[in-house]
């Protein structure tokens, strides 16, 4: 889960300072909920993905590739 959250945080580098700060705070809240055992990995993933869609969209192609690798998905093999 840490790799996924770190990948999403790296995607924030393309944003302006104010939006990046808000999105980072939200991702850190998700991370805290996960590590405190209040939500499971699946919930944390979808919550973090929701933060990315809300603040980062569109995700940059490099970040999508990093996220896919973190999830174990080979985009080239499936034709992307």
C-alpha positions in Angstrom: 0.0 0.0 0.0 2.9 2.3 0.7 4.2 2.1 -2.9 0.8 3.0 -4.2 0.4 6.0 -1.9 4.0 7.1 -2.7 3.2 6.9 -6.5 0.2 9.0 -6.1 2.1 11.6 -4.0 4.8 11.7 -6.8 2.0 12.6 -9.3 1.3 15.7 -7.2 4.7 17.2 -8.3 3.0 18.5 -11.5 0.5 20.6 -9.6 0.5 24.1 -8.3 1.6 24.6 -4.6 -1.9 25.1 -3.1 -3.5 22.1 -4.8 -0.5 20.0 -4.1 -0.7 20.8 -0.3 -4.4 19.9 -0.1 -4.0 16.7 -2.0 -0.9 15.6 0.0 -2.9 16.3 3.2 -5.7 14.1 2.0 -3.4 11.3 1.0 -1.7 11.5 4.4 -5.1 11.1 6.1 -5.8 8.0 4.0 -2.4 6.7 4.9 -3.0 7.3 8.6 -6.4 5.5 8.5 -4.8 2.5 6.8 -1.8 2.3 9.2 -4.0 2.7 12.2 -6.1 -0.2 11.1 -9.3 1.8 10.6 -9.6 0.8 7.0 -8.3 -2.1 5.0 -6.0 -2.1 2.0 -8.8 -2.1 -0.6 -10.6 0.8 1.0 -7.3 2.7 1.3 -6.5 2.1 -2.4 -9.9 3.4 -3.6 -9.8 6.4 -1.2 -6.3 7.3 -2.5 -7.4 6.8 -6.0 -10.4 9.1 -5.4 -8.0 11.8 -4.0 -5.9 11.5 -7.2 -8.9 11.8 -9.4 -10.2 14.8 -7.5 -6.9 16.7 -7.3 -4.5 15.3 -10.0 -6.7 14.5 -13.0 -5.6 14.1 -15.6 -2.9 11.8 -14.2 0.3 12.1 -16.3 1.1 9.0 -18.4 4.3 8.3 -16.4 2.3 8.3 -13.2 -0.2 5.9 -14.6 2.6 3.6 -15.6 4.1 3.8 -12.1 0.8 3.1 -10.5 0.2 0.1 -12.8 3.7 -1.3 -12.0 3.0 -0.9 -8.3 -0.2 -2.9 -8.7 1.6 -5.6 -10.7 -0.1 -4.7 -14.1 2.0 -4.9 -17.2 0.5 -2.3 -19.5 2.6 -3.3 -22.5 1.4 -6.9 -22.3 -2.3 -5.8 -22.3 -1.8 -3.4 -25.2 -1.4 0.0 -23.6 
